[in-house]
Amino acid sequence: MQPLFGVNLRSKLFEQLDRQLLSELETEIRSTVNQYEKRITIRTLDVWEDKRIGEVQYNRIRIVLTYVLFAAPFYIETLEIIV
């Protein structure tokens, strides 16, 4: 078990959703993946405020991580998370 694994989203639950927060999340995600998941290489990581549903403010964050496995470098995977 890895008790320190993750980016601690709960600590950011009531933070202002702005560029600084999104940048911090991106940095934490990159750092965590590099530290704990040695089998992959990040190709792209995008973290942004999700405003795709009209003009209603939903305070959602969309994270899209594209990566490759060292064991299968020609096989690209994408993980999309909405928080």
C-alpha positions in Angstrom: 0.0 0.0 0.0 1.2 3.5 -0.8 -0.3 5.9 1.7 1.3 9.0 0.0 0.2 8.0 -3.5 -2.1 10.5 -5.3 -2.5 14.2 -5.7 -4.7 14.9 -2.7 -7.7 16.4 -4.5 -9.6 16.6 -1.2 -7.3 19.4 0.0 -8.3 21.4 -3.1 -12.0 20.9 -2.8 -13.0 24.4 -1.8 -10.2 26.3 -3.5 -10.9 28.9 -6.2 -10.9 27.3 -9.6 -8.4 29.3 -11.5 -5.2 28.9 -13.6 -3.0 28.6 -10.6 -5.0 25.6 -9.2 -5.0 23.9 -12.6 -1.3 24.4 -12.9 -0.7 23.0 -9.4 -2.8 20.0 -10.3 -0.9 19.4 -13.5 2.4 19.6 -11.6 1.3 17.3 -8.9 -0.1 14.7 -11.4 3.2 14.7 -13.4 5.3 14.4 -10.2 3.1 11.6 -8.8 3.1 9.6 -12.1 6.9 10.0 -12.4 7.5 9.0 -8.8 5.2 6.0 -8.6 4.6 4.7 -12.1 8.0 3.9 -13.7 6.4 1.8 -16.4 5.0 4.7 -18.4 6.0 7.9 -20.2 3.6 10.8 -20.3 3.0 12.0 -23.8 0.5 14.7 -23.0 -1.3 15.9 -19.9 -4.1 18.5 -20.1 -5.9 19.9 -17.1 -8.6 22.5 -17.6 -11.9 23.9 -16.3 -14.7 22.0 -18.0 -17.2 24.6 -19.5 -18.5 22.5 -22.3 -22.2 22.6 -21.2 -23.4 26.0 -22.1 -22.7 28.9 -19.9 -23.6 27.2 -16.6 -20.7 27.2 -14.1 -20.2 23.6 -13.0 -16.8 24.0 -11.3 -15.6 20.8 -12.9 -12.0 19.9 -13.9 -11.2 17.7 -16.9 -7.9 15.8 -16.9 -6.7 14.0 -20.0 -3.5 12.0 -19.7 -2.0 10.3 -22.8 0.8 7.9 -22.1 2.8 5.0 -23.5 4.0 1.9 -21.8 7.8 1.2 -22.0 6.9 -2.4 -22.8 4.7 -1.4 -25.7 5.9 2.0 -27.0 3.7 2.0 -30.1 0.5 1.5 -28.1 -0.8 4.9 -26.9 -3.4 5.0 -24.0 -5.5 7.9 -23.0 -7.1 8.4 -19.6 -9.8 11.0 -19.1 -11.1 12.0 -15.7 -13.8 14.6 -14.8 -13.7 15.8 -11.2 
